Amino acid sequence: MIKKNKTLSLIALTGLLNICNAQEYNFSIKGRLSDPTLEGKALVLYCSGYRDTAVVKNQQFEFPAVKQIGRVKLQELNRIERNYLTEFKEPIVANFYVDGTSTQIKGYNLSAIEVSDNKLQTEYKQLLHGIEEALQLIPNATQLEKWEKSNSLLLDYMEIHPESLVSHGLFMDFFDIDHMKSFRIAHIKRVQKIYQALLVSQPKNESLTFLAFFLEGDAKVLEIGQMAPNFNLQDTEGKSTSLSDYRGKYIYLDFWASWCKGCRMQHPLLRRLHTTYKNAPLEIISVSLDAGANAREKWLKAIQDDKLSWTQVAELKRPSNVQKAYGFMGVPMNYLIDPEGRIMAHYLHGDYLETYLKTIFSSL
């Protein structure tokens, strides 16, 4: 096993740029994508608060006057239909970095692109290469262990280079990507220290200061290893249900509300997982935070519309005692609880949730 410093030597580079951009930028990003299904489609670009769109025409697109530097997120602009009966697939996102010089992109589609080199992109590519080399040293690791290792190395990098625009982009990823969001909450004390270092070196970065609200909420969430607070709530038929009734099983405790689109977009996946693990020692318990006028009717209608067949309970009042006990600020939110009643993980969604459950039950 190599030492941490040796691992970091694979990825540590000098931070190149400060995010406090008093300078104005005006440069182009041009690309060629050969996938015929993208013809005529709109692409949307996000970069440090800047947003622009471009249409693919004759396999080419251009953003002629980009005003910011740093991490770029480029994806197809799709109007998302709120269909709670079909599994939602996250759009393909291309992540890369720009430093104010004109940038060229080429590829088949956004899942695998080549980006012309610039200082920030080179820094980012070398960082990823170092992480790949570190992961090769643990070939028998599970996907969860690889994610854990990769995320830890990213935090290592940000600790060393808080002044780098790459560190800023990486920190934002911990609010965008499912397995990184879960890791952020599980390592909130370390993340908060990195956040403070980023603020010192990048004090005028508005996107960073905006994150203070979310990190404050993260700090209140129950930590991994703590006992999950018991509760006694009524189900859809008015019968009392306690968390302790399910001791001895794994519990996916899902907090949601009928008005929460992000929550309900997760329901098709939960329906499939409920079927997949029907013979496993796993229970899904959904706790609604609906409150106010006609809360019960809205809750029951959403259950019926989304075809939810597992345990559903609700408090139907505000403030919610169970929400306060679990320490989170809003939904969607969830906790995975082990058979002894201890919290194993939180904020498991999408592929990360599916991978997490596969890892647990493949070993049983």
Secondary structure per residue as TSV (DSSP state, phi and psi in degrees):
chain	resnum	aa	ss	phi	psi
A	1	M	-	360.0	126.3
A	2	I	-	-80.3	155.1
A	3	K	-	-73.9	158.9
A	4	K	H	-58.3	-42.7
A	5	N	H	-65.0	-34.2
A	6	K	H	-68.8	-39.1
A	7	T	H	-61.1	-43.3
A	8	L	H	-67.4	-25.8
A	9	S	H	-64.4	-20.4
A	10	L	T	-74.4	-23.7
A	11	I	T	-122.7	-12.1
A	12	A	-	-76.4	124.5
A	13	L	-	-132.7	157.9
A	14	T	-	-68.3	132.0
A	15	G	-	-59.7	138.2
A	16	L	-	-100.7	-39.4
A	17	L	-	-137.3	150.1
A	18	N	-	-94.5	140.5
A	19	I	S	-72.1	-14.4
A	20	C	-	-75.9	84.1
A	21	N	-	-90.8	92.2
A	22	A	-	-75.7	-24.9
A	23	Q	S	-69.7	143.4
A	24	E	-	-93.8	142.4
A	25	Y	-	-118.2	151.9
A	26	N	-	-159.2	92.3
A	27	F	E	-141.6	168.0
A	28	S	E	-108.0	151.0
A	29	I	E	-123.3	115.0
A	30	K	E	-115.4	148.9
A	31	G	E	-150.1	162.7
A	32	R	E	-134.6	121.9
A	33	L	E	-123.8	124.4
A	34	S	-	-91.4	-3.6
A	35	D	-	-65.1	116.5
A	36	P	G	-63.7	-23.3
A	37	T	G	-70.8	-13.6
A	38	L	G	-88.8	-8.4
A	39	E	T	-59.7	127.3
A	40	G	T	81.4	-3.1
A	41	K	-	-83.9	150.5
A	42	A	E	-91.3	138.7
A	43	L	E	-110.6	144.9
A	44	V	E	-119.5	137.3
A	45	L	E	-117.4	133.1
A	46	Y	E	-121.9	134.0
A	47	C	E	-153.9	106.7
A	48	S	T	50.1	45.9
A	49	G	T	90.8	-12.4
A	50	Y	E	-89.3	140.3
A	51	R	E	-135.6	139.9
A	52	D	E	-153.5	161.1
A	53	T	E	-128.2	155.1
A	54	A	E	-148.4	152.1
A	55	V	E	-106.8	136.7
A	56	V	-	-77.0	120.8
A	57	K	B	-135.8	123.8
A	58	N	T	54.3	41.9
A	59	Q	T	70.1	6.7
A	60	Q	E	-121.0	154.9
A	61	F	E	-149.0	161.7
A	62	E	E	-153.1	136.9
A	63	F	E	-109.4	101.5
A	64	P	E	-78.7	-19.1
A	65	A	E	-143.0	67.3
A	66	V	E	-72.9	134.2
A	67	K	-	-105.5	-5.4
A	68	Q	-	-132.1	161.9
A	69	I	-	-120.8	164.3
A	70	G	E	120.9	-147.6
A	71	R	E	-74.9	134.0
A	72	V	E	-109.2	134.4
A	73	K	E	-112.5	121.3
A	74	L	E	-122.2	126.8
A	75	Q	E	-150.9	163.8
A	76	E	E	-70.7	139.2
A	77	L	-	-87.0	104.1
A	78	N	-	-116.9	140.5
A	79	R	-	-83.6	115.8
A	80	I	-	-81.3	120.1
A	81	E	-	-83.8	131.5
A	82	R	-	-79.8	80.2
A	83	N	-	-108.2	109.4
A	84	Y	T	-91.7	10.2
A	85	L	T	-110.0	-8.6
A	86	T	S	-120.0	135.3
A	87	E	-	-61.8	132.0
A	88	F	-	-82.7	130.6
A	89	K	-	-105.5	124.5
A	90	E	-	-62.7	141.4
A	91	P	-	-66.7	151.8
A	92	I	-	-70.0	129.3
A	93	V	E	-121.7	130.3
A	94	A	E	-98.3	123.5
A	95	N	E	-108.0	129.3
A	96	F	E	-157.1	178.1
A	97	Y	E	-124.0	145.2
A	98	V	E	-127.7	148.2
A	99	D	-	-121.8	14.7
A	100	G	S	103.7	-7.9
A	101	T	S	-97.0	153.0
A	102	S	-	-58.3	140.1
A	103	T	E	-124.0	139.1
A	104	Q	E	-114.0	138.3
A	105	I	E	-127.5	140.9
A	106	K	E	-148.1	152.6
A	107	G	E	167.3	-178.6
A	108	Y	S	-80.3	-52.8
A	109	N	S	-144.1	-170.9
A	110	L	T	-74.5	-9.0
A	111	S	T	-75.0	-20.9
A	112	A	S	-150.2	95.0
A	113	I	E	-119.8	156.2
A	114	E	E	-106.6	133.5
A	115	V	E	-118.0	132.4
A	116	S	-	-60.9	146.2
A	117	D	-	-71.3	140.7
A	118	N	-	-144.1	176.2
A	119	K	H	-60.3	-44.5
A	120	L	H	-71.2	-40.8
A	121	Q	H	-64.2	-38.0
A	122	T	H	-64.0	-42.9
A	123	E	H	-59.1	-45.3
A	124	Y	H	-63.7	-45.2
A	125	K	H	-64.1	-40.0
A	126	Q	H	-68.7	-35.2
A	127	L	H	-61.5	-48.6
A	128	L	H	-62.8	-37.7
A	129	H	H	-63.4	-41.0
A	130	G	H	-63.2	-39.6
A	131	I	H	-66.3	-41.0
A	132	E	H	-59.3	-41.5
A	133	E	H	-65.6	-38.7
A	134	A	H	-65.3	-39.2
A	135	L	H	-69.6	-27.7
A	136	Q	H	-65.8	-19.6
A	137	L	T	-79.9	-8.3
A	138	I	-	-127.2	63.5
A	139	P	T	-64.5	-23.3
A	140	N	T	-94.9	6.6
A	141	A	-	-70.4	148.6
A	142	T	-	-73.1	167.8
A	143	Q	H	-61.1	-37.2
A	144	L	H	-63.4	-42.3
A	145	E	H	-66.2	-35.6
A	146	K	H	-67.9	-41.7
A	147	W	H	-60.8	-43.6
A	148	E	H	-60.1	-46.1
A	149	K	H	-64.0	-46.3
A	150	S	H	-61.6	-46.3
A	151	N	H	-64.3	-37.1
A	152	S	H	-64.8	-40.6
A	153	L	H	-66.3	-34.4
A	154	L	H	-64.9	-41.0
A	155	L	H	-64.4	-39.4
A	156	D	H	-55.6	-44.9
A	157	Y	H	-64.5	-43.0
A	158	M	H	-66.3	-33.9
A	159	E	H	-63.4	-37.1
A	160	I	H	-79.3	-34.4
A	161	H	-	-125.7	62.2
A	162	P	T	-67.5	-17.6
A	163	E	T	-84.3	-8.2
A	164	S	-	-82.1	140.3
A	165	L	H	-64.2	-27.4
A	166	V	H	-66.6	-41.1
A	167	S	H	-60.8	-40.4
A	168	H	H	-60.7	-46.4
A	169	G	H	-62.7	-40.8
A	170	L	H	-63.7	-40.0
A	171	F	H	-63.3	-39.1
A	172	M	H	-63.9	-32.1
A	173	D	H	-60.3	-29.8
A	174	F	T	-71.7	-1.5
A	175	F	T	-114.0	-3.1
A	176	D	T	-113.1	-31.8
A	177	I	S	-108.2	131.6
A	178	D	H	-53.4	-54.9
A	179	H	H	-68.7	-22.6
A	180	M	H	-80.3	-32.1
A	181	K	H	-65.4	-43.1
A	182	S	H	-63.4	-41.8
A	183	F	H	-63.0	-40.0
A	184	R	H	-58.3	-45.7
A	185	I	H	-68.6	-37.8
A	186	A	H	-69.2	-23.5
A	187	H	T	-122.4	41.6
A	188	I	H	-62.6	-35.9
A	189	K	H	-64.6	-42.4
A	190	R	H	-67.7	-41.4
A	191	V	H	-62.2	-39.6
A	192	Q	H	-64.7	-38.2
A	193	K	H	-64.0	-41.3
A	194	I	H	-65.0	-40.1
A	195	Y	H	-58.9	-44.4
A	196	Q	H	-63.8	-38.3
A	197	A	H	-66.2	-38.9
A	198	L	H	-64.3	-39.9
A	199	L	H	-64.4	-37.8
A	200	V	H	-63.6	-42.4
A	201	S	H	-86.3	-16.0
A	202	Q	-	-135.1	59.2
A	203	P	T	-68.3	-19.7
A	204	K	T	-99.0	10.4
A	205	N	-	-81.1	106.3
A	206	E	H	-66.8	-34.7
A	207	S	H	-66.3	-30.0
A	208	L	H	-72.5	-47.3
A	209	T	H	-62.4	-28.8
A	210	F	H	-64.8	-27.5
A	211	L	T	-75.8	-11.3
A	212	A	H	-57.2	-38.3
A	213	F	H	-60.2	-44.5
A	214	F	H	-70.4	-38.8
A	215	L	H	-67.5	-33.6
A	216	E	H	-61.5	-41.3
A	217	G	H	-67.9	-40.8
A	218	D	H	-57.0	-37.8
A	219	A	T	-66.1	-19.3
A	220	K	T	-91.9	-11.1
A	221	V	S	-70.7	140.4
A	222	L	-	-58.6	139.0
A	223	E	-	-81.1	155.7
A	224	I	T	-60.2	135.1
A	225	G	T	99.2	-18.5
A	226	Q	S	-74.5	153.2
A	227	M	B	-70.5	136.1
A	228	A	-	-72.8	126.2
A	229	P	-	-59.0	135.4
A	230	N	-	-74.9	154.9
A	231	F	-	-146.6	162.0
A	232	N	E	-133.8	106.1
A	233	L	E	-128.6	161.9
A	234	Q	E	-90.2	142.2
A	235	D	E	-87.3	-170.0
A	236	T	T	-65.4	-19.7
A	237	E	T	-101.4	5.6
A	238	G	S	85.4	8.8
A	239	K	-	-86.2	144.1
A	240	S	E	-74.8	132.7
A	241	T	E	-130.5	129.1
A	242	S	E	-113.0	146.8
A	243	L	G	-60.9	-36.4
A	244	S	G	-65.0	-17.4
A	245	D	G	-62.2	-21.0
A	246	Y	G	-107.4	14.3
A	247	R	T	-58.5	138.5
A	248	G	T	102.1	-8.3
A	249	K	S	-122.7	158.6
A	250	Y	E	-74.4	142.0
A	251	I	E	-127.2	126.8
A	252	Y	E	-98.3	104.1
A	253	L	E	-96.5	109.6
A	254	D	E	-109.9	120.4
A	255	F	E	-99.1	131.2
A	256	W	E	-152.7	-177.0
A	257	A	-	-156.4	155.2
A	258	S	T	-63.7	-27.8
A	259	W	T	-86.5	-5.9
A	260	C	-	-90.4	103.1
A	261	K	H	-64.6	-40.8
A	262	G	H	-61.3	-36.7
A	263	C	H	-64.0	-48.5
A	264	R	H	-73.0	-25.2
A	265	M	T	-67.3	-17.4
A	266	Q	T	-83.2	-15.7
A	267	H	H	-61.5	-40.1
A	268	P	H	-59.1	-40.1
A	269	L	H	-65.2	-42.6
A	270	L	H	-64.1	-35.7
A	271	R	H	-61.8	-43.4
A	272	R	H	-66.9	-42.6
A	273	L	H	-66.9	-33.9
A	274	H	H	-61.9	-37.7
A	275	T	H	-73.4	-43.8
A	276	T	H	-59.5	-39.9
A	277	Y	T	-108.8	28.7
A	278	K	T	-64.6	-25.6
A	279	N	T	-101.7	5.4
A	280	A	S	-95.7	159.9
A	281	P	S	-77.0	61.0
A	282	L	E	-131.8	131.8
A	283	E	E	-121.2	135.6
A	284	I	E	-99.6	126.6
A	285	I	E	-124.3	120.1
A	286	S	E	-103.9	128.9
A	287	V	E	-112.9	116.5
A	288	S	E	-83.8	139.2
A	289	L	-	-103.4	18.8
A	290	D	-	-59.5	140.0
A	291	A	-	-155.7	165.8
A	292	G	S	94.4	-163.8
A	293	A	T	-61.3	130.7
A	294	N	T	58.7	29.5
A	295	A	H	-61.4	-43.8
A	296	R	H	-63.6	-43.5
A	297	E	H	-63.6	-42.2
A	298	K	H	-65.2	-40.0
A	299	W	H	-62.8	-50.7
A	300	L	H	-64.5	-37.4
A	301	K	H	-65.5	-41.2
A	302	A	H	-64.2	-39.2
A	303	I	H	-61.6	-44.6
A	304	Q	H	-67.8	-46.2
A	305	D	H	-62.5	-37.9
A	306	D	T	-90.1	-0.9
A	307	K	T	57.4	55.0
A	308	L	-	-93.4	125.5
A	309	S	-	-117.0	5.1
A	310	W	S	-99.9	-178.7
A	311	T	E	-62.0	126.4
A	312	Q	E	-123.4	125.3
A	313	V	E	-133.2	162.1
A	314	A	E	-156.3	154.1
A	315	E	-	-98.3	-34.3
A	316	L	-	58.8	37.5
A	317	K	S	-152.6	160.9
A	318	R	S	-131.9	132.8
A	319	P	S	-74.7	156.0
A	320	S	-	-89.8	123.1
A	321	N	H	-66.2	-38.3
A	322	V	H	-71.2	-36.0
A	323	Q	H	-63.0	-43.1
A	324	K	H	-61.9	-40.1
A	325	A	H	-64.7	-34.6
A	326	Y	H	-90.6	-10.2
A	327	G	T	76.7	21.4
A	328	F	-	-107.8	160.8
A	329	M	-	-94.9	-31.1
A	330	G	S	-160.4	174.5
A	331	V	S	-109.0	155.9
A	332	P	S	-74.4	146.4
A	333	M	E	-151.7	145.9
A	334	N	E	-152.4	162.3
A	335	Y	E	-136.2	139.4
A	336	L	E	-102.4	126.0
A	337	I	E	-116.8	135.7
A	338	D	-	-83.2	172.8
A	339	P	T	-61.1	-19.8
A	340	E	T	-88.7	-2.4
A	341	G	S	93.2	13.2
A	342	R	B	-98.4	147.7
A	343	I	E	-73.5	125.7
A	344	M	E	-97.3	-36.7
A	345	A	E	-163.6	163.9
A	346	H	E	-141.8	163.3
A	347	Y	-	57.4	56.3
A	348	L	-	-99.7	117.0
A	349	H	-	-136.6	162.1
A	350	G	H	54.9	-140.1
A	351	D	H	-60.1	-32.8
A	352	Y	H	-65.4	-43.7
A	353	L	H	-60.5	-47.1
A	354	E	H	-61.7	-43.5
A	355	T	H	-65.5	-39.7
A	356	Y	H	-61.2	-45.8
A	357	L	H	-67.7	-39.4
A	358	K	H	-59.5	-41.2
A	359	T	H	-63.9	-41.9
A	360	I	H	-66.2	-51.6
A	361	F	H	-85.5	-12.0
A	362	S	H	-73.5	-19.9
A	363	S	-	-96.0	-4.2
A	364	L	-	-89.9	360.0
